[in-house]
Amino acid sequence: MAKKGSAKNTKNKAKHTKLMNRKKNKLRTDKITQKERIKALQQKISEQQKAKENGNKA
């Protein structure tokens, strides 16, 4: 027969899933922001290279 009272592990499981979801979301946002930073740097570098090429031609 089942025991009476509250379920044994539900509170810990709920906390664990909440923390793991928080961790996954943080990693996801960090990854996205890092990609955006890299894109911005690449764009800035390409613009500088184009400016140098245009300066050398003139």
Phi and psi in degrees as a GROMACS rama.xvg file:
@    title "Ramachandran Plot"
@    xaxis  label "Phi"
@    yaxis  label "Psi"
@TYPE xy
-75.999  149.174  ALA-2
-78.6963  150.755  LYS-3
-86.8484  157.942  LYS-4
108.995  -171.051  GLY-5
-75.4281  156.003  SER-6
-66.1999  148.634  ALA-7
-69.3002  -51.0053  LYS-8
-112.326  8.6911  ASN-9
-66.6641  -36.9611  THR-10
-66.4213  -45.701  LYS-11
-64.3562  -40.4845  ASN-12
-63.9948  -41.5757  LYS-13
-63.5743  -43.176  ALA-14
-63.677  -42.8821  LYS-15
-63.7087  -45.7419  HIS-16
-65.8459  -36.5693  THR-17
-62.9796  -45.4385  LYS-18
-65.8492  -41.0506  LEU-19
-66.257  -39.6369  MET-20
-63.7741  -40.0188  ASN-21
-62.3625  -42.8279  ARG-22
-63.8672  -44.651  LYS-23
-62.2242  -42.8433  LYS-24
-63.8206  -39.6036  ASN-25
-64.2738  -46.0451  LYS-26
-61.508  -40.2819  LEU-27
-62.5113  -46.6771  ARG-28
-67.8717  -37.806  THR-29
-62.1162  -41.2296  ASP-30
-63.6206  -42.4157  LYS-31
-65.5592  -45.5341  ILE-32
-64.7006  -36.7745  THR-33
-65.3862  -41.5231  GLN-34
-61.6683  -41.3307  LYS-35
-64.2098  -41.6233  GLU-36
-61.1891  -44.4  ARG-37
-63.3669  -42.1204  ILE-38
-60.6842  -43.7008  LYS-39
-63.4301  -42.7547  ALA-40
-64.4071  -43.269  LEU-41
-61.7326  -41.0382  GLN-42
-65.3768  -42.4144  GLN-43
-63.3821  -43.2028  LYS-44
-65.0113  -43.1305  ILE-45
-64.207  -37.2801  SER-46
-65.2402  -39.9679  GLU-47
-65.0537  -39.6612  GLN-48
-66.3472  -40.006  GLN-49
-64.1125  -39.6354  LYS-50
-65.0549  -39.558  ALA-51
-64.9128  -43.896  LYS-52
-63.6187  -42.1826  GLU-53
-66.8067  -34.794  ASN-54
-68.8856  -36.1852  GLY-55
-73.1355  -32.0797  ASN-56
-73.327  -32.0382  LYS-57
